[in-house]
């Protein structure tokens, strides 16, 4: 039975220390990248609007039903958030004279429509658009058949689905579909009646600095060379 000599022990210890150093550097670089995830300033105040059939008012932010009795209004939003769940705006469906479906005397009718949410990312200097195809129908005070299916579902990173410039490492993900609630929805729970939030997720893809990656790469190249040398000896 052969036992490693003191020289083999020293080589093994040296190799182990280098591996530990490499792992520590990698861990520190990942933590630093996470810590550098700064707030992203963005908004949906510019360029968001209704298009398609029907009467459009308020600079393109309000769609009126075919009979003029109900309105669907978009309220843009904006914020400065770290990666988190976000609100990409709110739709407000109102019909002051609509009765319940059970009573069945006054309703409002919406045709199909298109709505675009334009995201302006001030931090990255980029813009992108979520386009929604809206399904209309007959609205009562307690019933809404309206839903909006969005495309694309993700803006960024880089120039992926960007309208102008680049989102760099920032991603905006929209929930789809958006189901528009009835005009009287939320009246008993403190929420605004008929209010539907367009939900989304703001994310960032953090990466270590190039210099750190080069250092880690150099350590592993050195470790590989040392291992080859040890096998030959």
Secondary structure in CASP SS format (residue, H / E / C, confidence):
PFRMAT SS
TARGET T0000
AUTHOR 0000-0000-0000
METHOD secondary structure of the structure
MODEL  1
X C 1.00
X C 1.00
X C 1.00
X C 1.00
X C 1.00
X H 1.00
X H 1.00
X H 1.00
X H 1.00
X H 1.00
X H 1.00
X H 1.00
X H 1.00
X H 1.00
X H 1.00
X H 1.00
X H 1.00
X H 1.00
X H 1.00
X H 1.00
X H 1.00
X H 1.00
X H 1.00
X H 1.00
X H 1.00
X H 1.00
X H 1.00
X H 1.00
X H 1.00
X H 1.00
X H 1.00
X H 1.00
X H 1.00
X H 1.00
X H 1.00
X C 1.00
X C 1.00
X C 1.00
X C 1.00
X E 1.00
X E 1.00
X E 1.00
X E 1.00
X C 1.00
X C 1.00
X C 1.00
X C 1.00
X C 1.00
X E 1.00
X E 1.00
X E 1.00
X C 1.00
X C 1.00
X C 1.00
X E 1.00
X E 1.00
X E 1.00
X H 1.00
X H 1.00
X H 1.00
X C 1.00
X E 1.00
X E 1.00
X E 1.00
X C 1.00
X C 1.00
X C 1.00
X C 1.00
X C 1.00
X C 1.00
X E 1.00
X E 1.00
X E 1.00
X E 1.00
X E 1.00
X C 1.00
X C 1.00
X E 1.00
X E 1.00
X E 1.00
X E 1.00
X C 1.00
X C 1.00
X E 1.00
X E 1.00
X E 1.00
X E 1.00
X E 1.00
X E 1.00
X E 1.00
X E 1.00
X E 1.00
X E 1.00
X E 1.00
X C 1.00
X C 1.00
X C 1.00
X C 1.00
X C 1.00
X C 1.00
X C 1.00
X C 1.00
X C 1.00
X C 1.00
X C 1.00
X C 1.00
X C 1.00
X E 1.00
X E 1.00
X E 1.00
X C 1.00
X C 1.00
X E 1.00
X E 1.00
X E 1.00
X E 1.00
X E 1.00
X E 1.00
X E 1.00
X E 1.00
X E 1.00
X C 1.00
X C 1.00
X C 1.00
X C 1.00
X E 1.00
X E 1.00
X E 1.00
X E 1.00
X E 1.00
X E 1.00
X E 1.00
X E 1.00
X E 1.00
X E 1.00
X C 1.00
X E 1.00
X E 1.00
X E 1.00
X E 1.00
X C 1.00
X C 1.00
X E 1.00
X C 1.00
X C 1.00
X C 1.00
X E 1.00
X E 1.00
X E 1.00
X E 1.00
X E 1.00
X C 1.00
X C 1.00
X E 1.00
X E 1.00
X C 1.00
X C 1.00
X C 1.00
X C 1.00
X C 1.00
X C 1.00
X E 1.00
X E 1.00
X E 1.00
X C 1.00
X C 1.00
X C 1.00
X C 1.00
X C 1.00
X E 1.00
X E 1.00
X E 1.00
X E 1.00
X E 1.00
X C 1.00
X C 1.00
X C 1.00
X E 1.00
X E 1.00
X C 1.00
X C 1.00
X C 1.00
X C 1.00
X C 1.00
X C 1.00
X C 1.00
X C 1.00
X C 1.00
X C 1.00
X C 1.00
X C 1.00
X C 1.00
X C 1.00
X C 1.00
X E 1.00
X E 1.00
X E 1.00
X E 1.00
X E 1.00
X E 1.00
X E 1.00
X E 1.00
X E 1.00
X E 1.00
X C 1.00
X C 1.00
X C 1.00
X C 1.00
X C 1.00
X H 1.00
X H 1.00
X H 1.00
X H 1.00
X H 1.00
X H 1.00
X H 1.00
X H 1.00
X H 1.00
X H 1.00
X H 1.00
X H 1.00
X H 1.00
X H 1.00
X H 1.00
X H 1.00
X H 1.00
X H 1.00
X H 1.00
X H 1.00
X H 1.00
X H 1.00
X H 1.00
X C 1.00
END
